[in-house]
Amino acid sequence: MHWELIKLRRTRKINQKKMAELLGITVTTYSNKETGKTDFNLEEIFLIAKHFNKRIEEIFLPRNIRNTDI
């Protein structure tokens, strides 16, 4: 599950249909990606980050590895 994405989307009152439209995919496909059943591709990840004005890692990396030296 992409909890940070879900939280952002809900906080800004954006439904899955609007997110699917942004990405040019079906609502079912978006839902599967948001819940982790399938993966977002890089283009989708960049579009989502840009839409929310966030860095990719703020949305898609687990909190325990953000801003750490890799």
C-alpha positions in Angstrom: 0.0 0.0 0.0 1.2 3.5 -0.8 0.0 5.0 2.5 1.6 8.4 1.9 0.0 8.7 -1.5 -3.4 7.8 -0.1 -3.0 10.3 2.7 -2.0 13.1 0.3 -4.9 12.3 -2.1 -7.5 12.2 0.7 -6.2 15.3 2.4 -6.5 17.2 -0.8 -9.9 15.7 -1.5 -8.9 14.0 -4.7 -10.6 10.8 -5.6 -9.1 7.8 -7.4 -11.0 8.8 -10.6 -9.2 12.1 -10.8 -5.8 10.5 -10.2 -6.6 7.9 -12.9 -7.4 10.7 -15.3 -4.2 12.5 -14.4 -2.2 9.4 -15.3 -4.4 8.4 -18.3 -5.3 5.0 -16.8 -8.5 3.4 -15.6 -9.8 3.7 -12.1 -9.3 0.0 -11.5 -5.7 0.2 -12.7 -5.0 3.1 -10.5 -6.6 1.4 -7.5 -4.4 -1.7 -8.1 -1.3 0.5 -8.2 -2.2 2.5 -5.1 -2.9 -0.7 -3.1 0.4 -2.2 -4.3 -1.1 -5.0 -6.5 0.8 -3.6 -9.4 3.6 -1.0 -9.7 3.5 2.6 -10.8 5.9 3.2 -13.7 8.5 5.9 -13.6 6.4 8.3 -15.7 3.4 7.9 -13.3 5.6 8.4 -10.3 7.0 11.6 -11.7 3.5 12.9 -12.6 2.2 12.1 -9.1 5.1 13.9 -7.4 4.8 16.9 -9.6 1.0 17.0 -9.1 1.4 17.1 -5.3 4.6 19.3 -5.4 6.5 16.7 -3.5 9.8 14.8 -4.0 9.3 11.3 -5.2 10.9 9.8 -2.0 8.4 11.7 0.1 5.6 9.8 -1.5 7.1 6.4 -2.5 9.9 5.5 -0.1 9.1 4.0 3.3 9.7 6.5 6.1 12.5 4.4 7.7 14.8 4.8 4.7 14.0 8.4 3.7 16.9 10.9 4.0 19.4 8.3 5.0 22.7 7.5 3.4 22.5 4.6 1.0 
